[in-house]
């Protein structure tokens, strides 16, 4: 169960992080979107690990 939860959180974090720059008018395929998507994925790993431990 732990790996599935972490993977799901990484997927959601990457999607949300990649979409954030679109909110202020940046391109969805720009460098900002890729950067924020990576950061969202990293945050997703930590959040997923917290959920998996619970």
Z-matrix of the N, CA and C atoms (Angstrom, degrees):
N
C 1 1.435
C 2 1.522 1 111.05
N 3 1.301 2 119.81 1 -32.80
C 4 1.452 3 123.47 2 -174.59
C 5 1.518 4 113.65 3 -62.74
N 6 1.338 5 117.63 4 -45.18
C 7 1.457 6 120.20 5 -178.14
C 8 1.519 7 111.85 6 -68.18
N 9 1.304 8 116.95 7 -34.94
C 10 1.463 9 120.37 8 178.72
C 11 1.522 10 112.52 9 -66.47
N 12 1.314 11 115.32 10 -40.47
C 13 1.475 12 120.42 11 178.75
C 14 1.522 13 109.84 12 -66.42
N 15 1.319 14 116.97 13 -43.61
C 16 1.461 15 120.50 14 179.69
C 17 1.525 16 110.28 15 -64.36
N 18 1.310 17 117.43 16 -43.48
C 19 1.460 18 120.92 17 178.45
C 20 1.519 19 112.68 18 -61.73
N 21 1.322 20 116.27 19 -41.04
C 22 1.457 21 120.27 20 178.47
C 23 1.529 22 110.62 21 -65.11
N 24 1.322 23 117.49 22 -41.45
C 25 1.464 24 120.91 23 179.18
C 26 1.527 25 111.31 24 -66.90
N 27 1.328 26 118.10 25 -36.53
C 28 1.461 27 121.15 26 176.31
C 29 1.521 28 110.14 27 -64.84
N 30 1.308 29 116.84 28 -42.54
C 31 1.469 30 121.04 29 179.29
C 32 1.525 31 111.18 30 -62.65
N 33 1.300 32 116.70 31 -47.21
C 34 1.473 33 120.82 32 179.95
C 35 1.527 34 110.32 33 -66.62
N 36 1.329 35 117.84 34 -42.51
C 37 1.455 36 121.17 35 179.02
C 38 1.522 37 112.65 36 -63.19
N 39 1.315 38 116.91 37 -39.64
C 40 1.462 39 120.47 38 177.93
C 41 1.518 40 111.45 39 -66.61
N 42 1.321 41 116.21 40 -41.32
C 43 1.466 42 120.11 41 179.24
C 44 1.523 43 111.02 42 -64.41
N 45 1.315 44 116.94 43 -48.04
C 46 1.467 45 120.80 44 -178.72
C 47 1.529 46 110.13 45 -66.07
N 48 1.320 47 117.01 46 -44.23
C 49 1.457 48 120.11 47 179.23
C 50 1.512 49 112.94 48 -63.14
N 51 1.314 50 117.05 49 -37.00
C 52 1.454 51 120.52 50 177.87
C 53 1.509 52 113.06 51 -71.82
N 54 1.311 53 117.61 52 -24.22
C 55 1.458 54 121.48 53 -178.95
C 56 1.524 55 113.15 54 -86.32
N 57 1.320 56 118.11 55 -20.95
C 58 1.470 57 121.70 56 -176.71
C 59 1.530 58 112.43 57 -56.01
N 60 1.337 59 121.21 58 -46.22
C 61 1.467 60 119.12 59 179.51
C 62 1.530 61 114.12 60 -62.51
N 63 1.303 62 117.87 61 -24.99
C 64 1.458 63 121.00 62 177.76
C 65 1.521 64 110.14 63 -65.00
N 66 1.317 65 117.73 64 -28.58
C 67 1.462 66 121.35 65 -179.23
C 68 1.527 67 112.37 66 -65.00
N 69 1.343 68 118.02 67 -28.65
C 70 1.459 69 119.17 68 177.62
C 71 1.527 70 112.13 69 -103.56
N 72 1.322 71 117.99 70 13.29
C 73 1.452 72 121.93 71 170.65
C 74 1.518 73 115.44 72 98.33
N 75 1.317 74 119.14 73 7.11
C 76 1.462 75 121.33 74 178.01
C 77 1.537 76 109.22 75 -79.52
N 78 1.304 77 116.01 76 165.33
C 79 1.460 78 121.64 77 -179.92
C 80 1.529 79 110.28 78 -71.90
N 81 1.315 80 115.43 79 147.27
C 82 1.469 81 119.24 80 178.27
C 83 1.523 82 111.58 81 -76.46
N 84 1.329 83 118.25 82 -11.69
C 85 1.462 84 121.78 83 177.44
C 86 1.525 85 112.12 84 -114.25
N 87 1.313 86 117.43 85 15.50
C 88 1.454 87 121.63 86 -178.47
C 89 1.514 88 113.08 87 -82.31
N 90 1.317 89 114.17 88 176.39
C 91 1.464 90 120.37 89 -179.29
C 92 1.524 91 111.56 90 -64.45
N 93 1.340 92 116.09 91 -36.13
C 94 1.462 93 118.83 92 179.59
C 95 1.520 94 111.18 93 -62.91
N 96 1.309 95 115.95 94 -40.71
C 97 1.462 96 120.43 95 -179.47
C 98 1.519 97 110.87 96 -65.77
N 99 1.321 98 116.94 97 -40.76
C 100 1.468 99 119.79 98 177.72
C 101 1.526 100 111.30 99 -65.65
N 102 1.324 101 115.70 100 -41.41
C 103 1.472 102 119.94 101 179.05
C 104 1.520 103 111.22 102 -63.44
N 105 1.327 104 116.65 103 -49.01
C 106 1.459 105 120.38 104 -179.49
C 107 1.531 106 111.30 105 -66.42
N 108 1.323 107 117.40 106 -33.59
C 109 1.459 108 120.01 107 175.96
C 110 1.516 109 112.27 108 -63.28
N 111 1.344 110 116.00 109 -40.21
C 112 1.462 111 120.44 110 176.37
C 113 1.514 112 112.27 111 -65.20
N 114 1.323 113 115.25 112 -42.94
C 115 1.467 114 119.47 113 177.93
C 116 1.525 115 110.37 114 -63.98
N 117 1.332 116 116.47 115 -41.09
C 118 1.462 117 120.19 116 177.51
C 119 1.518 118 112.28 117 -62.50
N 120 1.337 119 116.68 118 -36.75
C 121 1.463 120 120.19 119 176.96
C 122 1.512 121 112.49 120 -65.90
N 123 1.326 122 116.16 121 -40.38
C 124 1.470 123 120.19 122 178.18
C 125 1.519 124 110.62 123 -65.31
N 126 1.332 125 116.32 124 -43.57
C 127 1.465 126 119.72 125 176.84
C 128 1.522 127 109.80 126 -62.29
N 129 1.332 128 116.92 127 -37.48
C 130 1.462 129 120.78 128 178.04
C 131 1.516 130 112.84 129 -61.71
N 132 1.321 131 117.12 130 -35.28
C 133 1.473 132 120.08 131 177.25
C 134 1.523 133 110.26 132 -62.62
N 135 1.333 134 116.25 133 -46.03
C 136 1.466 135 119.13 134 -179.01
C 137 1.525 136 112.03 135 -67.41
N 138 1.324 137 116.84 136 -41.20
C 139 1.468 138 119.89 137 178.80
C 140 1.526 139 110.08 138 -66.18
N 141 1.319 140 116.94 139 -43.04
C 142 1.463 141 120.40 140 178.35
C 143 1.511 142 113.08 141 -63.22
N 144 1.324 143 116.24 142 -37.00
C 145 1.468 144 119.80 143 178.09
C 146 1.530 145 110.31 144 -66.68
N 147 1.333 146 116.06 145 -36.15
C 148 1.473 147 119.04 146 177.52
C 149 1.529 148 110.61 147 -66.39
N 150 1.343 149 116.19 148 -41.92
C 151 1.468 150 119.52 149 178.63
C 152 1.527 151 111.23 150 -67.18
N 153 1.324 152 117.13 151 -37.31
C 154 1.456 153 120.46 152 -177.75
C 155 1.529 154 111.16 153 -68.74
N 156 1.325 155 117.67 154 -30.86
C 157 1.467 156 121.13 155 179.25
C 158 1.526 157 112.17 156 -74.25
N 159 1.317 158 116.18 157 -26.36
C 160 1.477 159 120.12 158 -175.90
C 161 1.507 160 112.00 159 -72.69
